[in-house]
Amino acid sequence: MKKLLSIFLLLVVTFSCSNQKPQGTAVVKDSDELSLNAKSLLKAYKDNDFTLWEELFSEDCEVLFNNNALDKKTTIEGLKQERSLFSSFSISEDYSHTNYFKNGNIWTNHWFTVEATGAFTGETNSVRVHTDLKWENGKVVIFQVYNDPSVAMKEAAAMSEMSK
């Protein structure tokens, strides 16, 4: 009787699992145009060329740097200033993928490590960065950045001290 009950329970579990349809909410791609655009934006930052940033970011793009809200113009100007704090700059562990959600939302997630030598302290540091980009009609409408800003803040302080 125990064997019969065990077999019945196993059949019920197997049957109930096999009758479920996949409920996937997104298709994820890592070599599509938007994932590659995220990497191109990073390369443009590294090369200190913000033409692509101007082109791909919507005029009313909502930007959050570690949850601090900025607009497109302030973001690009800030990135230019930040980039000038470093004399050498390299990228590693660069990975991005784009989530195409069934509800129509499209988000690219991008992770990378920046190794940079400060133009004012001469120190070399490594910082892990994560960005999220929400796309609408081929433009970034939300840009979120998460990283440790202490390295850039230290360089900015050193630059300020040198200019006194």
BELURSUL-V716724 format. One record per backbone hydrogen bond with DSSP energy under -1.0 kcal/mol. CO is the residue of the C=O (numbers start at 1). NH is the residue of the N-H. If there is no record, write none. Layout:
BEGIN
CO,NH / CO,NH
END
This chain:
BEGIN
1,5 / 2,6 / 3,7 / 4,8 / 5,9 / 6,10 / 7,11 / 8,12 / 9,13 / 10,14 / 11,15 / 12,16 / 13,17 / 14,18 / 15,19 / 25,102 / 27,100 / 29,98 / 32,36 / 33,37 / 34,38 / 35,39 / 36,40 / 37,41 / 38,42 / 39,43 / 40,44 / 41,45 / 42,46 / 43,47 / 44,49 / 45,48 / 50,54 / 51,55 / 52,56 / 53,57 / 56,140 / 58,61 / 62,143 / 63,70 / 64,145 / 65,68 / 68,65 / 70,63 / 71,75 / 72,76 / 73,77 / 74,78 / 75,79 / 76,80 / 77,81 / 78,82 / 79,83 / 80,84 / 82,85 / 83,86 / 85,119 / 88,117 / 90,115 / 92,113 / 95,111 / 97,109 / 98,29 / 99,107 / 100,27 / 101,104 / 105,101 / 106,135 / 107,99 / 108,133 / 109,97 / 110,131 / 111,95 / 112,129 / 113,92 / 114,127 / 115,90 / 116,125 / 117,87 / 117,88 / 123,118 / 125,116 / 127,114 / 129,112 / 130,146 / 131,110 / 132,144 / 133,108 / 134,141 / 134,142 / 136,139 / 139,136 / 140,58 / 141,62 / 142,134 / 143,64 / 144,132 / 145,66 / 146,130 / 149,153 / 150,154 / 151,155 / 152,156 / 153,157 / 154,158 / 155,159 / 156,160 / 157,161 / 158,162 / 159,163 / 161,164
END
